[in-house]
């Protein structure tokens, strides 16, 4: 039950952060901003504070009540999502997006730590994969529901809300998706924290130190974080710019884009995540010590050619078919960063290890992805209609690099995981 509630919270988090990508055209028009400025709203404004605030929140999660931290995070980011709906300028929307990032920063480090303590090491990939499904489910729901809301709002008369006045379609969308957060926060109050699983300490052994951990295991941590972050760049680029390039290149309406792309994520990405976790656990049960990395590399290699080709497809239908194949391939690896990093981290450091990974991974993925694509489109291709080509270019460069880095991490990962494994108390 705990895993599914956490998955629901993660899904809601992605609904609230991802809804903006469907609103690119009305937001650009009403606030008079460029693609690069929009990429800052979608990427940097959220990601920078989401990742930086993850460190102090993770410190709290390693020492205090994790489920209370999650309840606070839910309430705060929901409030900030509503604030996005009341923004009237680039600056006010930028500040509200920062607030969403700060609120969501408390969720994943605490959730990963709770789930890891609920299962033995060899059985973690699947439940952590279930949690990771929340991200894709959230994006899919944001696209499907958001697309329908936007399609309706584009043809509906202006909506007047008491105390707020007349709201534009994109403002109304933010207010609608902010509503479920407080309800889920109340449900989370009933969650019990699992007992912390810790390796039995040697006599006189001091409490684990985060700095000493980084000093001792900097190589596997750095390679794993960088490798997974590079793979995520292409995912972030597609999540941000697929609605825009499908509309600009193929003339699809936002309602259709949201329904089709949302369904693709819900079906193909989630099935890939489930299969990836199952496959990694199966290999681990057979004694394959680097199972998670083998599955992550294989999935990324499957998705890569489709990620490069999709924006150049001759029709929108073929483009979406390629995105479906890419989503399944990349899905195989999307649930694996958590079990990989949890395997090399002491219990009392797991939340901070995940927070540091999220800092590195999200800054790389959600700045290089969205903003890198926008810069290529604005300053190299110099044609907003070719935003899809920029997505393909980014994918073709970064995903092979990520595969190489993860493959290079295998030996140091196996050594670190072997050291960390031990009798539990």
N, C-alpha and C positions, 0 to 999 in steps of 0.2 A: 504493500500500500504506500509506504514511504517513497519508494522509487517512482511510482506513478504520479504521486502528488508533486514531487520534485520535477518530473518530466513536464507536468502541466504548467508549473511555474516557469520553466525554461521556455516552453512553447509561447506562453504569454509574453515573456521578455522579448522574444524574437518578433512577435506580432507588433509590439510597441516600437521596437527599433526599426523594423523592416517596412512598415507601412509607408514610410516616406518615399521609398523608391517608386511606388506607383503614382506618387503625386508630383513627379518631376516636372511635367509640363505646366500644370496650374500654379505650382509654387514658383517656378521660373518666371512665369508671366506676371503673377500678382506682385511678386517681390522684385521683379526686374533684375534677375541675377543670371550669371553665365553657368555653363556646365561645370566649370572648375569650382565656382562658388557653391554650387549644389553638391559637388563631391565632398566639399569640406563639411557641409551639413550632414551628409550621409556617413562620412568616414571620420574625419579628424575630430569634429566637435564631440561626437559620441565616444570614439575609441580612445582618445588620449586620456580622458578622465575615467573612463571605464577601466582602463588598464592600470593607471597610476593608483586610483583609489582601491583597486583590488588588493594591493599589498597591505595597507593597514587593516582592511576588513579581514584579510586572511589571518593576520596576527590575532585578531579577535576570535576567529573561528578555531584556531589551534588551541585556544585557552578557555574560551567561554562557551555559552550556549549557541550552537550553530543554527538551530531552528528558529530561535528568536531573532537572530541576525537576518535570516531569510524573510521573516515576517516584516521587519522594518524595511528591508530592501523593496519588497513588493509594494508596500504602501507609498514609499517615496517616489519610486519610478513611475507609478501610476499617476501620482499628482503631477509630476513633471511632463508626462505624456499629455495630460489635459492642458498643461501650460503651453505646449506646442500648438494646441488648437486655438489658443488666444493670442498667438504671436502676430504682430503686424508689420514686422520688418526682418531683414536678414539677421540683424544683431540679436533681436529678441528670440527669434527661432533658434539661433546658434546657442544662446545661453540656456534655453529650455532643453535643447538636445544634450548639452553638457550635464544638466540635471538628470536626464534619463540615464546617461552613462554612469554617473555617480551612484544612482540607486541600484542599477543592475549589477554593479561591481561586487556587491555582497553575496550574490546568489551562488555562482558556480564554485568558488573555492570552498564554501561551506557544504554545498551539495555533494561535490566530489568526495570530500572527507567523510561525510555521513555514509555514502554508499560504499566506499572502500571498507569502512568498519562493519558493514552489514554482511560481507561475504569474504570467504577465504581468497588468497591471491590467485589461485588457479581458476576461480569462478567469477572474476570481476569483469571480464571483458563484456559479457552479455548484459548485466545490469547497467554498467556504465554506458554501453551502447544504447540501451533503452532510454537512459537520460539524454544522451546525445540526440536521439530521435526528436526530443522536444524542440531542438533548434530548427530542424527541418519542418516539423509539423507546424511550428509557429510561423515560419516564412510562408509555407503553403497556405495556411489559413489567412495570413495577412494578404496574400495575393488574391485568394478567392473572394474573401469577404470584402477586402478593400477595393478590389476591382469592381465588384457589384455595387458597392456604395458610390464609388466615383462615377460609374456609368449612370447610376440613377441621379446623382447630384448634378451631373452635367446638363441634364435635361429638366431638372426640377427647378421650381422658383426658389429664390433665396429663403433661407430658413432663419427665423427670428427666435432667439432663445432669451427668455427673461434674464435680465441683469447683464447679459453678454451682448445683446443686440443682434444685428444681422451677421450671419456666418457664411463664409464661402465653403465650397464643397470639401476642400482639403482640410479646413479647420474642423468641420463637422466630423470628418473621418477620425481625426486624432481624439476628439472627445468621446466618440463611440467606443474606440478600442481601449480607452482608459478605465472603463467601467468595471470589467471583471476582476481587476487587481485586488481591490479591498475584499471581495468575496473569497478569493483564493487565500488571501492572508488569514482570514478567520479560520479556514479549514486547516491551515498549517499550524495553528495554535494547538491542535490536538495531536500533532506528531511527537513521538518520543525519540529522543536521541539514542543511537546505538552505543553500546559500550565500546570504548576505544581499544582497538587491537594494537598491541605494541610488542615488539621483539623483547625478549627477556634481557635486561641489562646485565652487564658484567658487574662484579662487586666493585663498588666505588665509582662506577661509570657515571659521568656528569650527564645532565639533560642535553639532548641533541641541540647543536648550534646551527643556525641557518648559514652563517658565514663559513663555518667549518665544512658543512655539507657541500657548499658551492666550491670550496677549495679542493675538497677531496674528489668530487664528482663533476667538475666543471666540464670535462670533455663530453661525457654522454649527455649531460643536461643541455649543453650548448648545441651539440649536433642534432639532438632530437627536437629541441625547440625550433631551431632554424629550419630543419627539414620539413616539419609539419607546417610551419608558418609559410614557407614557400609554396607548398601544395595549396594552402588556403587562399593564396592571392588570387588564383583563377576563380575559385568559388566565390570570393567576395566581389570580384569584378562582374561575374554573371549575376549574382544576387542584386547588385546595384543597377546594372545597365541593361539587363535583358528587357524590361518593359520599354525602355527608351529605344533600343535598336529594333525591337520588333515593331514598334509604332512607326519609327522613321524609315526603316528599310523595307518593310512589308505592308505598311498601312493598316496593321491590326489595331482594333479599338482596345482600350484599357480593360474593359469588361472581359473580352475574349482572352487577352493576354493573361489576366489574373486567373481566370478559370483554368486555362490549359497549363500554364507554368506552375500554378499552385498544385494542380493534380499530379503533374510530373514529379514535383518534389515530394508530395505525400506518398506516391506509389514507388517511384524508382529510387529516390534517395533513401527513404526509410527502409526499403527492402535491402538496399545495399549495406546500410548500417547494421541491420539485424544479421545479415549473412556474414558481414565482416567480423562481428563479435563472435558469432557461432564458429566460424572458420578458425579464428585465432585461438579460441578455447579448445577446439578439437585438436589443433596442432600442438598446443601446450600440453594437453593430456597425453599426447604421444611422445612427449619429451623434447619437442622442438623449442629450444630456449629463446630463440628470436622470432617466435611465431607472429607477434603483433607487427613487427617490422616487415616480415615477408609478405603478410597480407596487405599492409599499407602500400608497399612498393608495387605489388601486383595490381591492386585496384587503381592506383594512379596511372600506371602504364596503360591499362584498359581505357580509362577515360580521356587520356591526353589527345589522341587524334581527333576525337569528336569535339573536344574543347577548341581545338584550332580551327576546325572546318565549319562548325555551326554558323558563325556569322556570315560566311561566304556561300551558304546554301542558296540554290536558285529559287527557293520558295519558302514561305513562312512555315508550312507544314514540315518540310524537310529539316528546316532549322530547329524546330521544336523536337523532331525525332532524334536529331543529333544531340540536343540538350538532354533528352531523356537517357540516351546511352551514356553520355558523359556523367550524368547525375548518379546513375547506378555504379559506374566505375569509381568515381570519387567517393561515393557513399561507403564503399568497402573500407576506406581509410578514415572516414570522418569520426567514427566513434572510438578510435584507437589511441589518440594522444593521451587521454586520461589514464587508461590502464598501463600504458607504456611508462609514463612518468611516475605513477603511483608505485610501480614496481621498484624504483630506485630510491624512494624517499622514505625516511623514518615517519612513523605515525604522526608525531607531534610537529612535523614539518610539512605534511602533505598539502594543507591548504595554502601555505606560502609558496611551496614549489609550484602548485597549479596556478597561483596568482601571478607568479613571475613568468611562467610560461604564457599565460593569457596576455600579460603585458607585452611580451615579445611578439607572440603570435598575432595578436589583434593589431598592434601598431604596424607590423609588416603587412599583414593581409589587407587591412581596411584603410591603409594610406596608399601603399603601392597599387592595390587593386583598383578602388574607385578613382583615386586622384591620378594615378599613373595613366589610366585609360583616358580620363578627361584631358590631361596634358597632351597626350598623343593626338587626341581628336582636335583640341583647340589650337595647338601650336605646330604640329607636324602635318597631319592630314588636312587641317584647316577646313573641316567640313563636318558639321553636326550630324549629317546623314550617315557618316562613316564611323560612328561611335562603335558599331559592332566590329568593324575591322580592328579597331584599337583593342577590343577585348580579346580577339583571336591572337593578336601580336603578343600581348602580355602573357597569355596562357602558354604560347609556344616557347617563351623564354624561361619563365619561372618554374613551371612544373618539372621539366627535365632536371633542373638544378636541385629541386627538392628531392627527387628520386635518388640522385647521386649522393646527396648529403645523408639521407636516411640509411642508404646501403652502407655508407662509411661508418655509421654509428653502431652497427650490429655488434662488433666485438666488445666495445666499451660498455654497451648496454647490458650484454650478457654477464659481464664481470661484475658490474654494479648491482644488478638484480640478484646475483648469487650471494653477494655480501649481505644485502638487506634481508634476504629470506632467512628465517630462523624460527625458533620456538616462540609461540605467542603466549602472552599472559593476560 
